[in-house]
Amino acid sequence: MSSWFKRKEKGIQTSTEQKKDTPRGLWYKSPTGKIVESEELAKNFYVSPEDGYHVRIGSKEYFEILFDDNKFTELDAKLTSKDPLKFEDTKKYVDRLKAAQKKTGLKDAVRTGVGNSLGKSIVICCMDFNFIGGSMGSVVGEKIARGIDHAIKKKMPFLMISKSGGARMMEAALSLMQLAKTSAKLAQLAEAGLPYISLCTDPTTGGTTASYAMLGDINISEPGALIGFAGPRIVKDFTGKDLPEGFQTAEFVKEQGFLDFIVHRGELKKKINLYIDLIQNNPIRS
């Protein structure tokens, strides 16, 4: 055997001064192959600094970004879904709910926070895609409706952050009823003269797009977000036609007139409050 592979000295130790620092945390690789440390990613609003890719985040991160000092009160935090239809596919719906709650630490696919953003009160409903694909069931519809009720009662603007695969089909018609329910509540918000900003994030699809996601006084999105009713594969199969490049990206949807603005996540807090000030004809906050 070569002497290269024989250790002549026993008990070799490296002095503290000579030790190299180990990586501080995990690393994230964006779809374009750019690698960034998770800690740096968090400091950059969970946007890859090299290619601008907006990583999917949930209510925890959006609340951190939008509420002043991350201070807010959560409404209806313990509301959970039932299983009135006794639904079962590959597993029972009740078991699927328990598994999702255990995995995510969430009660359902939306959370509602009330707090200050740039010094003024706002109600924010934010969806979590990690919970059964951000699907909209009875609890999602009810929490959004109650969030709107709170905004009307307290005369606050309302922000909806959508991130969803659509209606929760394990609740069948009950989930589809949430489209009408949330749309009716938004009509009440409009009658009260209160602003509604809709933020579509990646992805915003199905019944979510067919209801509250496209009903904002101002509809905005993050760059590159997938926005549509059915997915590109289903649309292509149905129409039998090749789809345009970038079909259903936020940029494409904006060109077709469904979005007003595309906003970088680092600018969200400033821009959302700017739109609210403009709608309410208030002095613009800096």
N, C-alpha and C positions, 0 to 999 in steps of 0.2 A: 504494500500500500504506500502511496506517495506520502512523504513527510508533511505535505501540506495539510493532510487530514488528521495529523496527530498533534494533540495539544501537549506541549512540553511542560507547561506550568499548570498546576492545579489551583482551583479556587480563584480564578481570575475575576476581578470585580472592576467595574468602571466607576471612577470617582464622580461625585455629584456634579462637579464643574463641567465634566466632559459629556454628561448625558444630554441627549437631544430632547427637545420638547416634543411630546406626542401630540397628534392632532387634537384640538379642543373639543370637537364634536363630530356629528355626522356630516356627510356631504350629500348635496343634491345635484342630480344630472338633469338638465333641461332636455326637451325633445330634440333640440338642435345640437346636443352633445356638449354644451357648456357646463362646466362643473363649478359649483359655488358652495362654500361652507354654510351649513344651516344657520349658524349664528349671524353671519353676514346677510343671508337671505332674509331673516326676520327683521334685521335693521333696515332693510331696503323694501319694506312693506310686502315681503314675500314675492318679490319680482326679481328674476335673474338679471343682474346688472349688465351682463355682457350682451344678451340678446333681447332683453325686455319681456321675456316670457313670464306671464302672470300665473303663478302656481295656484292651484285650487286651495282655497282656505275655507274655514267655517265661521260660525257665529262668534266664537271666542276671539278669533283674530280680527274680524270686522269690527267688533265692539271695541277692541283695543285701539284700532285705527281711528274710529269715528267719535267715540265718547271722550270728553275731556278727562285726562288722567285715568282713563278706563273706569270711571265711576258711573254706575247705573243701577237701577232697580229692575229686577226681572219680574215680569208679570206672568201669572199662570204657570209657574215653573214646574208644577207637579202634575199637570194635565196629561193623561195617557189614553191611548186608544183601547177600545174594547173590541170584541169579536162577535158582533150580533149575527153575522152570517155563518158562523162556525166554519170559516173558510179553510180549505186544506189543498195544497198542491203537492210539491215534493216534501213539504213539512207543514205542520199546522201553523196558522197565522199567529196564534198566541205564542208559540215557540219561537217564531221568527222575530216577533216583537221583543221577547225577552233576550234573545241573542243580540239583537241590534242595540238594546239598552245597555247590555253588559259590555259589548265591544266599544261603544262610543261614549258611554257615560252620559248620554242624552236621554230624555224621556220621549221625544219625537223629533220630527224633521224640521221644526222651526222653533226659534226662541225669540221672545219679545223683550226689549230693553227700553227703559225710559231714563233719560239723563240729559246732561248738557253737552252740546257740540258747538264749539266756538262761543261758549257763554250763554247759549239759548237752549231751552228745552226742546226735545224731539222724541218721538216714538219711533223705534226701529224694530221691524220684524225681519229676521234673517234666517234663511233656510240652510240646513246642513245636508250636503249630499251623502255624507257617510252613513246617514240613517235611512236605510232601504232606498237608496238612490234619490234622496230628497223628495220622495213621493208625497203627494198631497192627499191625505186622508181627512177624516172628520176632525181630528185634533188640530191639524194644520189650518184647516178652514176656520175652526172655532177660535184658535189663538190669534189669527189675523183679524177676524171680526172683532174680538175683544180689544185688540190693540188699536183698531180704528175707533171703537167706542171710547177708549181712554183718550185718544187724541181729540175727539169731538168734545168730550166732557171737560178736558183741561185746556182746550183751544191751542193745541200743539200741531205742528206739521208732522206728516207721516212719511217714513221712508220704508220701502219694501225692497229687500235684497233677495232676488230669486236665484235659486241654484237647484234645478229639479229635473227629474226624468219624466215628470207628468203625474197624472192621477194615480192613486194607489189602488190597483185593481183588485187587491184582496178585500177591499171594501165596496167594490162594484159601484152600483148607482149612488151609494152614500158618498163616495169620493167625488163623483161627477156633480153632485148637488153643491159641492163647495165652490164650483165655478160661479154659479148664480149667486150664492150667498155672499162671497167676497166682493163680487161686482156690485151688488146692491148696497153693501156697506160703503164702498168707495163713492157711490152716488150720494150717500148721506154726507160723507166727508166733503164732497164738492159743494153740496147745498149749504154746508156750514162755512164755506169760504176758506177752507184750510188747504194748504198745499200738499200734494202727493207726488213724491219723487220715486220713480221706479228704476231700480238698478238691476240690470240683467247681467249675471255672471255665468261662467262656464260650468255646466251647460244650462240653458233655460229652454225647456222643450215641453211638448204635450199640453195638457190642460192648464198648466201654469201660464204658458204663452197665450193660450186661448182665453185667459181671464185677466187677473190682476197685473201680470207682468207688462202688458201692453196698454194699460189704462192710465198711466201716469200723466200728470200735467206736463211733466218733462220725463221722457224715457231716455235713460243713459245706459252705457255698457262699458265694460273693461275691454281693452284691446284683445282681439283674437278669440273672444268668447263664441261658443257655438250657440246660436239662437235660431229656433225654428219650431214647427209643430211636430212633424214626424222627422226621423233621422234621415240623413242623405241617402243611405242604402235603400230605405223603404220608399222614399220619393222616386228614386231612380227605377226601382222595380215596378212601381205603380205607373209612372209616366212612360217608361221604356226609352227614355232619352238620357243622353250624357248631360251631366250638370256642369254649369260654369265653374271655373276655378275659384276656390274660396267660397263656394256656395254655403250659405248659412253662417259664415263668420260675421262678427259684429260689423266689420267694415263693409261687407257685401249688403247686409241688412240695412245699414245706414244709407247706403246708396239708393236703396229701394224706398226709402222714406219712412221706415218703421222705427228708426231711432233718431233722436235729436243730436246727441253728442256721444263721443267715445272719450272716456276719461281714464288716464293713467292712475293706478291705485294710489300713488303718492300724492295725487292731487284731489282725491275723492272728497276728503273732509272740507277742503277749501271750496271746491266747485259745488258740492251739494248745498252748502250753506249760502253760497252766492245765488244759486237758483231760487232758494227759498226767500232770500231777501228781495230778489227781483219780483217774484210773484206777489209778495206781500207789500211791495212798494216801501220797504224799510231801508234805512241807511245800510250800505254794504259793509259787512264786517271784514276785517283784514286777518 
